[in-house]
Amino acid sequence: MTLIDGIKGNRFAVFGRAGMDMFADPIGTKSEDATTFRADLGGSSANICAGLVKLGGEAALITSVSDDAVGRFCRNRLRDYGVDTTYVRAVGGEARTSLAVYESCIEDFQNVIYRNGAADFQVTAADMDAVNYNAFSALITAGTVFAAEPSRSATFHAFDKARDAVLPIIFDIDYRPYSWPSPEVAAEVLTRAGEASDLIVGNDEEFGFMAGGIEKGLDKARALAAEGRMVIYKMGHEGAITLAGGEEIRTGIFPVTAVKPNGAGDSFMAGLLASIAAGHSLRDAVLRGSACASIVVSNPGCANAMPTTAELEAFLASHPGPTK
């Protein structure tokens, strides 16, 4: 199955973490001054799942959560968003589901993440063997799954299973330094994951990190694309460069008044894939992903801020842009 055919199948197996987000309320309140926090689903892979389902796709999350109230909260919220939780396994012991505490403000933005003994790192090869890969049209993973064992080896095992099922692999680099034992290990493992993927999405800093310097990031992206992959090289407010089929497509962003910076990459991924699945051109799909990112950063929260198709269309119809 080709990459585009897999995406158009619109049935995604998504690997990575789910977590609880707690964000200060109302907008503009610093966490240390807050007396009220809102709680919702978080974690990059869970956010991508919620975004895909809101945009009309099907998504199942493959992960582990702690066997406690926080883990059950995440499983319940996944279900509320319409995400398939068949492969979300509860683990006991001292493993804990991730918690992020942040605020809806740009100046001096704070995002305090608790990931000691992260439950999502407890995914095993047996968990991957239990997945019915034939039920999906593509696999998506975020890079955080590779930061520790047994999740790292288990996810590479899932890559092998996906290849056996002729599923394309979509890789969001999602480099989080605090999760890794060292930068050297991260660079080696993330490069290996990229080389095993059909579509790689990352920002200039992430590609630069893999290449050994931010000034080398675009060359790294071009080298990966030259081997037949599709690569999307994101550059923040400067937009993105999509490398596919020997071409480079440059696109801009949709300027908005942001209330926080996080969640943009997850929404971009969901919007990109859902738009390809809906038959939009690659350039338009990247722009629609950028619009989804703008919607999310202009609203509090992450999973709850992911747009529906109707909300995306309304934004595109009313908002000036893109910048390029």
Backbone bond lengths (Angstrom), bond angles and torsions (degrees), N, CA, C in turn:
res aa  C-N    CA-C-N  psi(-1)  N-CA   C-N-CA  omega(-1)  CA-C   N-CA-C  phi
1 M - - - 1.454 - - 1.525 109.81 -
2 T 1.324 117.49 131.88 1.461 119.67 178.34 1.521 110.53 -73.56
3 L 1.328 115.45 164.61 1.458 120.42 178.19 1.528 111.08 -57.45
4 I 1.327 117.00 -50.39 1.461 120.13 -177.15 1.521 111.11 -64.39
5 D 1.321 117.56 -40.86 1.464 120.24 177.60 1.527 110.83 -61.05
6 G 1.328 115.94 -40.79 1.463 119.54 178.98 1.511 112.24 -63.90
7 I 1.325 116.03 -42.95 1.466 119.17 178.96 1.530 110.13 -65.66
8 K 1.326 116.26 -41.18 1.466 119.23 -179.65 1.529 112.25 -65.60
9 G 1.330 116.72 -21.82 1.459 119.28 174.20 1.515 112.75 -63.69
10 N 1.361 116.30 -27.20 1.471 123.40 169.12 1.532 113.28 63.50
11 R 1.343 116.87 28.52 1.461 121.77 176.60 1.529 107.09 -128.62
12 F 1.308 116.09 106.63 1.462 120.85 -167.33 1.530 112.33 -113.30
13 A 1.328 115.61 131.26 1.454 122.41 166.90 1.524 106.63 -94.04
14 V 1.322 116.91 119.68 1.463 121.86 -171.93 1.530 108.93 -116.21
15 F 1.326 115.66 126.02 1.462 122.10 -177.26 1.530 109.77 -107.72
16 G 1.328 116.19 135.38 1.456 118.44 178.92 1.514 111.43 142.68
17 R 1.310 115.32 -167.58 1.459 118.55 -167.05 1.533 114.07 -93.36
18 A 1.325 112.92 151.76 1.460 122.43 162.83 1.521 106.83 -114.18
19 G 1.301 117.26 146.97 1.452 120.85 179.10 1.508 110.55 -149.21
20 M 1.314 115.36 174.58 1.457 121.43 174.40 1.518 109.21 -99.52
21 D 1.309 116.82 129.34 1.464 122.71 172.48 1.516 108.78 -101.36
22 M 1.319 116.44 134.72 1.460 121.85 170.06 1.515 107.27 -124.55
23 F 1.329 117.10 117.79 1.457 120.07 -176.98 1.521 110.64 -123.97
24 A 1.335 113.84 136.68 1.465 121.51 -173.96 1.523 110.97 -61.95
25 D 1.314 115.22 141.40 1.461 122.48 -179.62 1.524 108.63 -128.59
26 P 1.351 118.02 136.38 1.465 128.90 5.19 1.526 112.78 -85.39
27 I 1.347 115.44 -178.59 1.460 122.34 178.01 1.521 109.92 -52.75
28 G 1.323 115.34 136.63 1.460 121.07 178.31 1.509 114.40 93.54
29 T 1.341 118.61 -10.40 1.458 122.05 -178.92 1.522 110.45 -80.02
30 K 1.316 116.94 129.15 1.456 120.70 175.85 1.526 109.65 -73.58
31 S 1.311 116.33 147.71 1.463 120.45 -176.83 1.527 111.52 -57.41
32 E 1.329 116.59 -41.57 1.460 119.13 -176.32 1.525 113.18 -70.88
33 D 1.338 116.09 -13.97 1.465 120.36 179.52 1.517 112.44 -105.08
34 A 1.307 117.13 -3.86 1.467 120.74 -172.60 1.529 111.71 -76.44
35 T 1.311 114.98 143.71 1.463 121.25 170.05 1.527 110.69 -111.77
36 T 1.347 115.82 -10.18 1.457 121.11 179.12 1.526 109.64 -133.76
37 F 1.315 116.42 132.38 1.460 122.60 174.01 1.525 108.58 -123.88
38 R 1.314 116.14 142.80 1.469 121.56 171.18 1.524 108.37 -96.08
39 A 1.301 116.64 144.16 1.461 121.44 -179.87 1.514 109.92 -116.82
40 D 1.339 115.95 140.87 1.457 120.69 175.12 1.521 108.80 -159.10
41 L 1.315 114.17 179.21 1.457 121.79 177.50 1.523 110.36 -66.06
42 G 1.316 116.96 142.77 1.455 122.43 174.90 1.521 109.64 -143.71
43 G 1.323 115.55 -168.31 1.457 121.60 -175.48 1.511 109.76 92.11
44 S 1.327 117.27 132.41 1.463 120.81 -169.52 1.518 113.22 -58.22
45 S 1.322 118.08 -46.26 1.463 119.83 -177.19 1.528 111.56 -69.47
46 A 1.330 116.60 -38.86 1.466 119.64 176.33 1.525 110.55 -63.98
47 N 1.325 117.03 -39.58 1.466 120.30 176.93 1.523 111.31 -61.50
48 I 1.328 116.44 -43.90 1.470 120.28 178.29 1.528 109.80 -59.47
49 C 1.334 116.69 -43.95 1.467 120.21 178.24 1.522 111.26 -58.02
50 A 1.332 116.35 -49.69 1.460 120.06 -179.28 1.525 110.52 -60.21
51 G 1.340 116.31 -41.81 1.460 120.25 179.69 1.513 112.32 -63.50
52 L 1.325 117.01 -41.89 1.463 120.69 179.82 1.524 111.33 -63.51
53 V 1.332 116.50 -45.01 1.459 119.82 -178.31 1.529 110.66 -65.99
54 K 1.325 117.44 -40.62 1.466 120.06 178.21 1.525 111.82 -61.54
55 L 1.320 116.06 -27.95 1.465 120.89 -179.58 1.533 112.45 -95.43
56 G 1.325 116.47 13.37 1.457 119.78 171.87 1.507 116.45 99.53
57 G 1.326 117.77 2.77 1.461 120.27 -179.57 1.512 112.68 -93.27
58 E 1.325 115.51 179.23 1.457 122.77 174.08 1.524 107.90 -115.68
59 A 1.325 115.92 136.88 1.462 119.62 -178.40 1.515 110.02 -145.38
60 A 1.321 115.75 136.77 1.466 122.75 173.05 1.520 107.53 -119.97
61 L 1.320 116.92 132.32 1.458 120.92 177.75 1.516 109.46 -94.52
62 I 1.329 116.29 132.45 1.461 122.29 176.23 1.518 106.89 -111.06
63 T 1.326 116.83 109.65 1.461 120.52 -175.15 1.521 109.67 -164.28
64 S 1.332 115.39 179.27 1.457 122.76 170.90 1.521 109.03 -121.33
65 V 1.327 116.08 143.38 1.462 122.15 173.97 1.519 107.88 -128.33
66 S 1.304 116.64 159.58 1.458 120.33 179.99 1.527 110.73 -70.67
67 D 1.327 115.20 146.97 1.456 121.47 -178.96 1.524 108.88 -84.58
68 D 1.319 114.24 69.41 1.456 120.67 -178.41 1.529 108.95 -154.37
69 A 1.319 116.44 -172.76 1.463 120.71 -175.16 1.523 112.15 -62.91
70 V 1.339 118.02 -36.67 1.459 120.51 -178.94 1.527 110.11 -69.79
71 G 1.330 116.83 -43.21 1.452 119.54 176.51 1.515 111.81 -60.88
72 R 1.336 116.69 -42.07 1.466 119.99 178.69 1.533 111.13 -67.15
73 F 1.319 117.09 -35.32 1.467 120.49 175.22 1.523 110.13 -58.27
74 C 1.323 116.80 -46.60 1.465 120.26 -178.42 1.524 111.36 -64.69
75 R 1.318 116.68 -43.01 1.461 119.96 178.62 1.535 110.36 -61.96
76 N 1.333 116.17 -42.59 1.467 119.72 179.64 1.519 111.85 -63.67
77 R 1.325 116.70 -42.02 1.468 119.47 -179.02 1.530 111.04 -68.83
78 L 1.325 116.74 -36.90 1.465 119.39 174.00 1.526 110.21 -56.50
79 R 1.321 116.02 -46.89 1.461 119.84 179.44 1.525 111.02 -63.42
80 D 1.339 116.42 -40.46 1.466 119.88 179.28 1.525 111.17 -58.33
81 Y 1.333 116.44 -35.19 1.464 121.09 179.43 1.521 112.54 -82.21
82 G 1.319 117.44 -5.59 1.459 120.71 178.82 1.509 114.46 90.28
83 V 1.333 117.62 15.24 1.460 122.26 179.68 1.525 109.21 -84.12
84 D 1.313 116.82 138.02 1.462 123.08 177.56 1.533 108.84 -72.24
85 T 1.328 117.16 122.12 1.466 121.79 -178.41 1.529 112.34 -107.62
86 T 1.319 116.73 18.25 1.465 120.40 -179.15 1.519 112.14 -53.05
87 Y 1.338 116.47 -36.70 1.467 120.93 -173.76 1.529 112.44 -106.88
88 V 1.328 116.97 25.07 1.465 121.56 173.02 1.528 107.09 -97.08
89 R 1.328 116.43 111.55 1.464 121.51 -174.75 1.522 110.58 -104.42
90 A 1.319 116.84 135.26 1.462 121.83 175.79 1.517 109.69 -84.99
91 V 1.319 116.88 134.02 1.467 121.91 178.99 1.527 109.20 -120.31
92 G 1.328 115.44 139.38 1.453 120.90 -178.93 1.519 112.79 -91.25
93 G 1.318 115.79 -157.42 1.460 119.98 -179.51 1.515 112.42 73.68
94 E 1.333 115.60 -146.62 1.463 121.00 -175.63 1.529 113.45 -93.06
95 A 1.326 117.98 -0.09 1.469 119.92 178.86 1.521 109.90 -64.12
96 R 1.331 116.11 141.73 1.450 120.97 -177.38 1.525 111.11 -133.19
97 T 1.318 115.74 141.01 1.457 121.28 173.69 1.525 109.54 -68.89
98 S 1.325 116.49 142.11 1.458 121.75 -176.76 1.524 111.72 -64.32
99 L 1.323 114.88 147.86 1.462 122.62 177.09 1.522 108.42 -129.04
100 A 1.334 116.43 130.98 1.464 121.49 175.80 1.523 108.67 -120.00
101 V 1.322 116.36 128.51 1.461 122.54 177.95 1.523 107.64 -116.84
102 Y 1.328 116.55 116.62 1.463 119.52 -176.47 1.510 110.84 -145.36
103 E 1.303 115.71 -173.44 1.465 121.68 -173.32 1.521 110.30 -138.51
104 S 1.299 115.79 162.24 1.464 121.34 178.93 1.523 109.01 -99.21
105 C 1.326 114.47 77.59 1.461 121.16 176.53 1.520 107.88 -157.52
106 I 1.306 115.99 153.82 1.463 121.14 -179.14 1.525 111.31 -95.58
107 E 1.310 117.05 -44.49 1.462 120.43 -177.70 1.525 109.73 -69.61
108 D 1.334 115.97 125.25 1.461 122.35 179.64 1.532 110.74 54.29
109 F 1.329 115.94 42.71 1.465 121.15 179.68 1.522 110.44 -59.18
110 Q 1.324 115.90 135.73 1.454 121.97 179.74 1.524 109.63 -123.29
111 N 1.322 115.70 131.40 1.462 121.96 175.56 1.524 106.60 -133.25
112 V 1.312 116.58 103.08 1.463 121.96 -177.25 1.522 107.64 -96.27
113 I 1.333 115.94 116.91 1.460 120.99 -174.29 1.523 109.99 -113.35
114 Y 1.328 115.71 128.41 1.457 122.56 178.00 1.525 108.00 -105.12
115 R 1.342 116.03 113.14 1.463 120.62 -178.44 1.531 112.02 -135.79
116 N 1.309 117.70 24.68 1.462 119.21 176.32 1.521 109.25 -68.30
117 G 1.333 116.44 127.07 1.458 120.00 -178.81 1.519 112.59 61.57
118 A 1.323 116.99 43.84 1.463 122.19 -172.73 1.523 112.11 -58.77
119 A 1.333 115.24 129.00 1.463 120.61 -177.35 1.518 112.26 -64.80
120 D 1.321 117.49 -32.65 1.468 120.14 -176.11 1.522 112.20 -67.68
121 F 1.330 118.14 -20.30 1.457 120.12 176.08 1.534 112.42 -74.70
122 Q 1.341 117.37 -5.60 1.460 121.35 -177.69 1.530 112.99 -90.02
123 V 1.326 117.88 7.04 1.464 120.93 175.11 1.526 108.92 -63.89
124 T 1.322 116.69 137.41 1.458 122.16 -174.44 1.527 111.62 -118.64
125 A 1.324 115.39 169.45 1.462 120.33 175.51 1.523 110.78 -61.39
126 A 1.333 117.08 -33.66 1.464 120.12 177.52 1.523 110.97 -63.32
127 D 1.327 117.18 -37.05 1.463 120.30 175.43 1.525 110.52 -61.23
128 M 1.316 116.44 -40.57 1.464 120.63 -179.21 1.528 111.35 -69.88
129 D 1.316 116.42 -34.52 1.465 119.95 177.93 1.528 111.63 -67.31
130 A 1.330 116.47 -25.42 1.468 120.42 -177.55 1.527 112.97 -77.62
131 V 1.324 116.93 -13.81 1.461 120.75 -177.72 1.525 110.70 -74.89
132 N 1.312 116.50 135.88 1.467 121.82 174.04 1.524 108.26 -88.58
133 Y 1.309 116.46 90.65 1.466 120.72 -175.04 1.522 112.05 -65.19
134 N 1.318 117.15 -25.28 1.460 120.01 -179.64 1.525 112.51 -69.53
135 A 1.333 116.97 -12.11 1.465 120.48 178.98 1.528 111.91 -83.29
136 F 1.334 117.38 -5.52 1.460 121.13 -174.32 1.524 111.02 -121.07
137 S 1.324 114.83 162.11 1.461 120.01 178.74 1.521 112.53 -108.71
138 A 1.341 117.88 -12.93 1.468 121.16 178.36 1.517 108.98 -162.02
139 L 1.335 114.98 156.04 1.464 122.79 176.89 1.519 108.68 -110.65
140 I 1.323 117.36 137.80 1.464 123.24 175.49 1.519 107.80 -123.09
141 T 1.328 117.11 136.91 1.454 119.34 171.49 1.521 110.64 -139.32
142 A 1.319 115.09 147.77 1.460 121.74 171.14 1.522 108.65 -97.27
143 G 1.322 116.23 149.10 1.456 121.30 -173.05 1.509 115.08 -63.68
144 T 1.326 117.95 -21.95 1.454 120.37 -177.38 1.521 112.34 -60.31
145 V 1.338 118.17 -27.18 1.468 120.06 -178.39 1.522 112.10 -62.16
146 F 1.329 117.01 -20.78 1.461 120.95 -176.38 1.523 113.19 -90.70
147 A 1.332 117.48 1.55 1.460 120.25 -171.87 1.522 113.54 -76.30
148 A 1.335 117.63 -21.11 1.467 119.72 -176.45 1.519 109.48 -150.97
149 E 1.327 114.87 162.39 1.462 121.84 174.71 1.536 109.82 -94.31
150 P 1.341 117.87 152.88 1.462 127.85 3.88 1.528 115.17 -83.53
151 S 1.331 116.81 -1.89 1.465 120.25 -175.52 1.524 112.19 -58.20
152 R 1.339 117.27 -38.56 1.469 120.20 -177.09 1.529 111.07 -60.19
153 S 1.320 116.04 -56.27 1.464 119.34 -178.48 1.525 111.16 -64.30
154 A 1.326 116.22 -35.85 1.463 119.72 -179.39 1.525 111.18 -64.34
155 T 1.322 116.90 -39.27 1.465 119.25 -178.04 1.521 110.62 -73.04
156 F 1.309 118.71 -37.91 1.464 119.50 173.67 1.538 110.17 -62.95
157 H 1.322 116.50 -34.17 1.474 120.37 174.58 1.533 109.65 -63.70
158 A 1.339 116.60 -39.99 1.463 120.56 177.26 1.527 110.93 -63.59
159 F 1.330 116.87 -35.87 1.470 120.05 175.38 1.533 109.83 -58.16
160 D 1.334 116.26 -44.08 1.470 119.53 179.38 1.528 111.17 -63.03
161 K 1.323 115.95 -41.26 1.460 120.06 178.46 1.526 111.09 -64.67
162 A 1.328 116.18 -38.57 1.462 120.19 178.32 1.521 110.83 -65.19
163 R 1.322 116.37 -40.50 1.470 120.05 177.61 1.526 110.46 -61.94
164 D 1.321 116.12 -40.76 1.472 119.54 178.60 1.527 110.86 -62.30
165 A 1.340 115.82 -32.82 1.467 120.72 -179.96 1.529 112.06 -89.90
166 V 1.335 117.47 4.88 1.468 125.16 179.40 1.533 110.80 58.76
167 L 1.347 115.82 42.75 1.460 120.80 176.41 1.520 109.99 -99.88
168 P 1.327 118.68 133.60 1.463 120.01 173.37 1.532 110.67 -68.87
169 I 1.332 115.43 151.49 1.470 121.91 -176.99 1.526 109.20 -112.97
170 I 1.319 115.41 127.06 1.460 123.22 -179.09 1.524 107.82 -112.75
171 F 1.321 116.62 126.96 1.468 122.05 -170.32 1.524 110.69 -124.45
172 D 1.333 115.71 117.53 1.465 122.26 171.97 1.525 106.79 -97.31
173 I 1.321 117.78 114.09 1.468 121.09 -172.47 1.532 111.45 -55.26
174 D 1.333 117.78 -48.30 1.470 122.93 170.27 1.529 111.92 46.03
175 Y 1.323 116.89 54.45 1.463 121.52 -177.53 1.519 110.69 -76.44
176 R 1.317 116.97 119.47 1.466 124.29 176.86 1.521 107.88 -120.00
177 P 1.324 118.94 100.27 1.469 120.98 -172.83 1.527 114.06 -54.61
178 Y 1.335 118.00 -34.56 1.457 120.33 -175.35 1.531 113.19 -65.48
179 S 1.340 117.56 -16.96 1.463 120.57 -178.31 1.522 113.21 -87.48
180 W 1.328 117.69 -14.64 1.461 121.35 -169.25 1.528 112.22 -102.05
181 P 1.340 117.05 150.20 1.469 119.34 177.31 1.514 113.36 -69.54
182 S 1.343 117.59 -29.58 1.465 121.09 178.13 1.518 109.28 -163.74
183 P 1.344 118.26 156.14 1.462 120.70 175.75 1.528 112.28 -61.94
184 E 1.339 116.51 -33.98 1.460 119.97 -177.86 1.527 110.83 -65.27
185 V 1.324 116.44 -43.77 1.467 120.30 177.66 1.519 110.12 -63.73
186 A 1.333 116.00 -43.16 1.467 119.96 -179.24 1.526 111.25 -60.60
187 A 1.323 117.12 -46.12 1.466 120.16 -178.27 1.527 110.85 -61.49
188 E 1.320 116.39 -43.23 1.472 120.59 -178.62 1.527 111.21 -65.35
189 V 1.334 117.06 -46.72 1.463 120.87 -174.74 1.516 111.21 -72.47
190 L 1.329 117.58 -41.77 1.464 120.17 -179.58 1.526 110.83 -66.28
191 T 1.327 117.00 -35.32 1.468 120.00 175.70 1.526 110.56 -64.62
192 R 1.328 116.02 -42.22 1.472 119.68 177.15 1.525 110.54 -60.16
193 A 1.336 117.10 -42.67 1.468 120.42 179.84 1.526 110.59 -65.35
194 G 1.327 116.28 -40.55 1.457 119.48 178.66 1.515 112.02 -62.63
195 E 1.302 116.49 -42.10 1.468 120.75 -178.92 1.531 112.02 -67.07
196 A 1.343 116.64 -20.41 1.463 120.69 179.23 1.529 112.37 -93.58
197 S 1.333 117.31 2.91 1.464 121.57 -172.96 1.529 111.98 -107.94
198 D 1.327 115.06 162.32 1.462 122.07 178.55 1.527 112.42 -99.76
199 L 1.322 116.41 -29.55 1.464 122.81 176.52 1.515 107.88 -133.15
200 I 1.321 116.56 126.89 1.460 122.12 178.91 1.521 108.56 -119.68
201 V 1.333 116.45 128.13 1.459 122.12 178.45 1.522 108.22 -122.12
202 G 1.326 116.15 128.49 1.456 120.22 178.12 1.500 111.10 -164.53
203 N 1.321 116.24 169.34 1.463 119.07 177.78 1.527 110.43 -96.50
204 D 1.320 114.92 174.56 1.462 119.73 -175.58 1.524 111.92 -61.55
205 E 1.328 117.09 -35.67 1.455 119.71 178.95 1.528 111.31 -67.13
206 E 1.324 117.14 -38.84 1.462 120.37 -178.80 1.520 111.76 -69.04
207 F 1.330 117.32 -44.56 1.463 118.95 175.90 1.525 110.46 -65.27
208 G 1.327 117.12 -37.65 1.455 120.62 177.20 1.509 111.87 -63.26
209 F 1.331 116.08 -39.48 1.457 119.98 177.63 1.527 110.75 -61.73
210 M 1.330 116.62 -44.44 1.463 120.46 179.64 1.524 111.45 -64.37
211 A 1.342 115.70 -29.63 1.463 120.21 -176.34 1.519 113.36 -90.01
212 G 1.336 117.15 -10.41 1.453 120.19 -179.16 1.508 114.68 93.71
213 G 1.325 117.91 15.66 1.469 122.11 178.44 1.517 109.58 166.66
214 I 1.343 117.12 136.32 1.452 119.49 -174.63 1.525 112.00 -61.21
215 E 1.332 116.72 -28.62 1.459 119.94 179.43 1.534 111.83 -69.45
216 K 1.337 116.91 -13.28 1.467 121.54 179.93 1.530 112.22 -101.03
217 G 1.333 116.92 -0.17 1.455 120.72 -172.27 1.513 114.25 -62.19
218 L 1.335 117.16 -45.79 1.454 119.89 -178.02 1.530 110.57 -66.25
219 D 1.318 116.43 -37.85 1.467 119.24 176.64 1.528 110.51 -62.69
220 K 1.331 116.56 -38.47 1.466 120.35 177.54 1.529 109.98 -63.09
221 A 1.324 116.51 -44.57 1.466 120.53 178.92 1.524 110.60 -61.89
222 R 1.330 116.22 -42.55 1.466 119.56 179.54 1.525 111.61 -64.72
223 A 1.326 116.52 -37.47 1.467 119.95 179.63 1.526 110.70 -65.90
224 L 1.321 117.02 -40.76 1.460 120.38 178.36 1.527 110.76 -66.36
225 A 1.336 116.72 -38.31 1.466 120.44 179.14 1.518 111.41 -69.65
226 A 1.323 116.64 -33.53 1.466 120.24 -178.28 1.522 112.07 -63.86
227 E 1.318 116.60 -19.30 1.465 120.91 179.31 1.526 112.09 -89.67
228 G 1.341 116.31 9.31 1.458 119.96 174.18 1.507 115.74 105.45
229 R 1.325 118.05 2.18 1.460 120.88 179.35 1.529 110.93 -88.89
230 M 1.318 115.34 160.33 1.453 120.52 166.22 1.529 106.95 -93.71
231 V 1.314 116.58 134.58 1.463 121.34 -178.14 1.520 108.84 -131.56
232 I 1.320 116.66 133.60 1.466 121.20 174.74 1.517 107.90 -116.71
233 Y 1.325 113.74 117.29 1.468 123.53 -174.19 1.528 107.38 -106.30
234 K 1.331 116.11 104.10 1.461 121.50 -175.03 1.530 110.33 -90.21
235 M 1.328 115.10 142.29 1.465 120.27 -175.40 1.526 112.02 -130.48
236 G 1.321 117.58 33.97 1.456 120.33 177.71 1.511 112.15 62.35
237 H 1.344 115.71 -129.69 1.471 120.63 -176.51 1.530 112.67 -67.56
238 E 1.334 116.78 -11.73 1.466 119.48 178.58 1.529 112.27 -88.21
239 G 1.320 117.69 0.24 1.450 120.25 176.35 1.514 112.85 93.33
240 A 1.324 116.61 -145.04 1.465 121.21 -174.81 1.519 110.68 -146.42
241 I 1.324 114.84 156.99 1.458 121.97 171.58 1.523 106.98 -119.18
242 T 1.318 116.27 121.89 1.462 121.53 177.53 1.519 108.44 -102.14
243 L 1.321 116.60 123.27 1.452 122.60 -178.03 1.525 108.36 -110.34
244 A 1.318 116.05 114.86 1.462 120.37 -177.61 1.514 109.87 -157.31
245 G 1.326 116.16 135.78 1.455 120.73 175.74 1.513 114.24 58.64
246 G 1.320 117.12 31.77 1.457 121.04 179.54 1.515 114.33 81.12
247 E 1.330 118.36 2.22 1.454 122.18 179.11 1.519 111.20 -109.61
248 E 1.336 115.71 157.98 1.453 121.73 173.11 1.525 108.32 -123.20
249 I 1.327 115.92 120.04 1.460 122.41 -178.42 1.520 108.10 -108.25
250 R 1.317 116.31 118.54 1.468 121.12 179.62 1.524 109.58 -100.28
251 T 1.321 115.60 130.63 1.461 121.44 -179.56 1.525 109.75 -134.02
252 G 1.313 115.17 156.64 1.454 120.98 -179.75 1.515 112.60 -101.77
253 I 1.329 115.08 -161.57 1.459 121.20 -178.44 1.520 109.42 -123.37
254 F 1.313 116.18 171.54 1.450 123.20 175.09 1.528 107.85 -105.56
255 P 1.334 118.24 104.90 1.470 119.73 -177.27 1.529 111.64 -63.26
256 V 1.317 115.65 136.51 1.464 122.06 176.26 1.520 107.96 -142.07
257 T 1.313 115.86 168.46 1.454 120.98 170.76 1.518 107.22 -87.83
258 A 1.314 115.95 103.58 1.464 120.90 -175.13 1.520 110.53 -78.73
259 V 1.329 115.52 145.47 1.459 120.15 174.19 1.525 111.26 -107.35
260 K 1.331 117.40 -11.16 1.462 121.85 175.73 1.521 107.42 -168.25
261 P 1.350 118.39 159.08 1.466 120.15 -175.77 1.517 115.41 -93.67
262 N 1.318 119.79 -17.04 1.466 120.47 -169.74 1.528 112.13 -87.45
263 G 1.326 114.93 155.96 1.461 122.03 -180.00 1.515 114.24 95.16
264 A 1.336 117.39 -12.63 1.463 120.48 -175.15 1.525 111.96 -63.45
265 G 1.328 117.09 -45.49 1.463 120.12 -177.09 1.514 112.69 -65.05
266 D 1.329 116.81 -38.12 1.461 120.22 179.16 1.531 110.18 -65.81
267 S 1.321 116.29 -42.75 1.466 120.20 -179.90 1.525 111.28 -68.42
268 F 1.338 116.43 -36.85 1.464 120.17 176.15 1.525 110.22 -58.58
269 M 1.324 116.48 -47.09 1.462 120.16 -178.66 1.526 110.73 -60.73
270 A 1.327 117.01 -46.98 1.459 120.24 -179.57 1.524 111.02 -61.92
271 G 1.336 116.73 -44.50 1.454 120.13 -179.19 1.516 112.96 -66.23
272 L 1.325 116.60 -39.81 1.463 121.56 177.57 1.523 110.86 -59.41
273 L 1.325 116.36 -53.02 1.461 120.66 -174.85 1.532 111.41 -67.90
274 A 1.327 116.76 -42.56 1.460 119.90 179.65 1.524 111.09 -63.45
275 S 1.318 116.88 -34.77 1.465 120.38 -178.77 1.525 111.61 -73.90
276 I 1.330 117.34 -38.77 1.472 119.77 173.33 1.526 109.25 -61.58
277 A 1.339 115.80 -44.02 1.464 120.19 -179.81 1.527 111.57 -60.51
278 A 1.339 116.41 -32.36 1.460 120.98 -178.56 1.526 112.60 -82.28
279 G 1.335 117.33 -2.04 1.453 120.58 174.96 1.512 116.05 98.04
280 H 1.315 117.86 8.28 1.457 120.27 178.08 1.530 110.33 -73.43
281 S 1.323 116.50 154.25 1.458 121.03 176.11 1.521 109.18 -63.73
282 L 1.331 116.27 161.47 1.458 119.76 -179.35 1.521 111.04 -60.10
283 R 1.324 117.54 -43.33 1.464 120.16 179.49 1.518 110.97 -61.36
284 D 1.326 117.26 -46.05 1.459 120.17 -179.57 1.526 111.47 -67.12
285 A 1.327 116.56 -34.24 1.467 119.71 178.89 1.526 110.54 -65.11
286 V 1.339 117.04 -40.94 1.469 120.03 176.95 1.528 110.09 -63.46
287 L 1.324 117.18 -41.83 1.468 120.36 178.85 1.528 111.14 -64.73
288 R 1.302 117.20 -40.12 1.457 120.04 178.38 1.532 110.85 -66.66
289 G 1.348 116.51 -36.02 1.451 119.49 173.07 1.517 111.41 -62.21
290 S 1.330 116.53 -40.02 1.461 120.96 177.76 1.525 110.69 -64.47
291 A 1.325 117.01 -38.05 1.461 120.63 177.28 1.530 110.51 -63.86
292 C 1.331 116.82 -41.51 1.466 120.37 176.96 1.523 110.75 -60.13
293 A 1.331 116.86 -41.48 1.461 120.59 178.14 1.519 111.03 -61.60
294 S 1.334 116.94 -41.68 1.463 120.62 179.26 1.517 111.57 -64.85
295 I 1.320 116.80 -38.62 1.465 120.38 178.00 1.519 110.84 -61.55
296 V 1.324 116.77 -43.89 1.461 120.53 -176.12 1.524 111.92 -67.76
297 V 1.325 118.01 -42.72 1.465 118.37 -177.77 1.523 111.91 -72.66
298 S 1.321 117.64 -15.15 1.468 120.01 179.29 1.527 112.14 -93.17
299 N 1.338 116.65 7.10 1.456 121.60 178.26 1.524 110.20 -134.83
300 P 1.331 118.42 151.97 1.466 119.68 177.59 1.520 111.51 -70.95
301 G 1.335 115.88 152.08 1.455 120.57 179.15 1.510 112.56 82.56
302 C 1.329 115.50 176.84 1.474 120.95 -178.67 1.527 111.29 -122.09
303 A 1.324 118.85 -73.74 1.458 119.96 -178.58 1.518 111.32 -57.31
304 N 1.324 116.72 -42.72 1.464 120.41 -179.03 1.517 112.55 -68.70
305 A 1.341 116.88 -22.08 1.465 120.81 -178.82 1.524 113.01 -88.83
306 M 1.338 117.91 -9.22 1.459 120.33 178.58 1.529 109.43 -61.38
307 P 1.330 118.68 132.48 1.461 120.11 -174.79 1.521 113.42 -79.03
308 T 1.319 115.60 152.52 1.456 121.76 166.31 1.525 107.87 -81.02
309 T 1.319 116.04 170.67 1.467 119.51 177.58 1.523 110.64 -59.66
310 A 1.325 117.38 -42.65 1.468 120.74 179.81 1.519 111.00 -62.70
311 E 1.322 117.51 -40.77 1.466 120.91 179.45 1.527 111.05 -67.53
312 L 1.326 116.53 -37.90 1.464 120.04 177.27 1.521 110.59 -64.13
313 E 1.323 116.98 -46.32 1.465 120.36 -179.81 1.523 111.10 -62.73
314 A 1.327 117.22 -39.73 1.469 120.51 178.75 1.521 110.78 -64.51
315 F 1.331 116.89 -39.43 1.464 121.03 177.97 1.522 110.00 -63.19
316 L 1.314 117.21 -47.73 1.469 120.61 -178.55 1.521 111.77 -63.23
317 A 1.329 117.22 -34.53 1.456 121.01 -178.65 1.528 112.58 -74.07
318 S 1.314 116.22 -25.48 1.470 119.43 -173.09 1.521 114.47 -109.59
319 H 1.328 116.34 -12.78 1.462 118.48 -171.67 1.508 111.89 -104.25
320 P 1.337 118.16 132.88 1.457 119.95 175.61 1.529 110.55 -69.69
321 G 1.329 113.80 150.02 1.461 117.82 179.18 1.504 109.82 134.24
322 P 1.299 117.97 -178.04 1.460 125.44 0.50 1.526 112.02 -78.47
323 T 1.333 114.50 -179.53 1.469 119.26 -175.86 1.518 111.95 -70.64
324 K 1.346 118.67 -21.63 1.464 121.21 -179.08 1.513 108.78 -131.51
